[in-house]
Amino acid sequence: MKSSIFFIISFLFLNTLYAQTKLPVPVNIQKAFDKGTRSADGKPGINYWQNGAVYNINVDFNPVNRLIKGEVIINYTNNSPDTLKEIVFKLYPNIYKKGVPRLMNISEEDLTDGVKIEKLSVNDELIAENKIRIDATNMSVRVKALLPGKALKFNISYAYTLNKKSHIRTGEVEEGAYFIAYFFPRIAVYDDIDGWNRNPYLGTQEFYNDFCDFNFSIKAPADYIVWATGDLKNSREIFKEKYQQRIERAETGDDYITIIDSTDYTSGPITKGDKNISWNFEAKHVTDAVFALSNHYMWQSSSLVVDKNSGRRTRVDAVFNPKHADYFHV
């Protein structure tokens, strides 16, 4: 009995001692507490801020040679209290560039010269090459002082070849099917802890991004269907009427609707276009945007009410190769 009492007292003493022990706080985190940008309970501090941007992107994808050519206009706002004299971009497709560091195995066939920056301007002023520095998956651009509360407009033309065999979250899934992420130069996070996020992408970690708005257009052959982050804004201009009706049924009811079956690809055109079609998407206050396309994937869809007061619904899509039977359970 005495040993049991001793054990209980010892346990309570150690537990109290542990509860009163403060863990060491890293210097950079303590500085954020002192500035009021962060708080010890994990909530944003009274002086918290985050930079933001609006991306307007036009991309042309050629499935034959997997070439992606694009132009992105970025309106970037400096909400920090700091004056920025350079802007750091992320070029994630450079994980496939010859000679860059990586922690993933890549097929020799997928090694490329990386993202080619064909033109870069700031506030419509062309930036000289000696003011642009590309180091693996980071690109730094020297700019005139960007004061707190002010904005800059970037216009970047670029191109790169999509990977085929080494699928690191993006690339050719199979012939006629592609999942394309990280397809545009994007501005890295500048925060109150470390300043610019200069960590290179090595292929293993997910990413740290600001919340931004994206308006993007994907041009692809007319026999391909495109899915992407956000809302498709020109659905009626793209689809034949029977497919548009199926989409609208999926958006207004709880049933699972097959919008495109495997037989639809052989029964006539699904889209109204003859050669190439531009698919226009919009996504607001999200951390990233991606797209996928295929000339043979099934498309099943449904929707659910996400706001009972307004009745607003969100559509959920599943697209897959019907030869993979497991996907029918999704």
Number of C-alpha atoms within 10 A of each C-alpha: 6 6 8 9 10 10 12 10 12 12 12 11 12 11 11 11 10 11 9 9 8 7 7 7 10 8 10 12 17 16 15 18 17 12 15 14 20 22 18 12 7 7 10 14 17 12 14 17 16 15 19 22 22 18 23 17 22 20 22 19 21 16 19 8 9 16 15 20 21 23 22 21 20 24 18 20 19 21 19 20 12 15 15 18 12 16 18 21 21 25 25 24 26 26 25 29 19 14 12 15 16 17 11 13 10 16 13 11 11 18 17 18 13 21 24 14 17 12 14 21 15 19 12 11 11 13 16 12 11 8 11 18 13 16 14 23 24 22 19 18 19 17 15 11 12 18 17 14 13 13 17 17 18 18 19 20 20 19 20 21 22 27 24 17 15 19 16 16 13 20 22 20 18 12 12 14 20 22 20 21 19 16 23 28 23 21 23 23 23 23 17 20 15 11 12 17 18 18 12 18 22 17 17 11 9 9 12 12 17 19 17 18 21 23 20 26 20 22 21 20 19 19 19 21 23 22 20 21 17 18 15 17 14 12 16 14 15 19 18 15 14 10 19 18 14 16 21 14 18 24 20 16 15 15 13 14 19 18 22 20 14 15 10 14 16 10 8 8 14 21 20 15 16 10 9 16 22 20 22 20 22 18 19 16 13 14 14 19 23 16 19 21 23 22 17 23 21 22 19 21 21 23 20 17 16 12 10 8 7 8 10 12 17 15 18 13 17 15 21 18 16 15 11 8 9 9 12 14 5 9
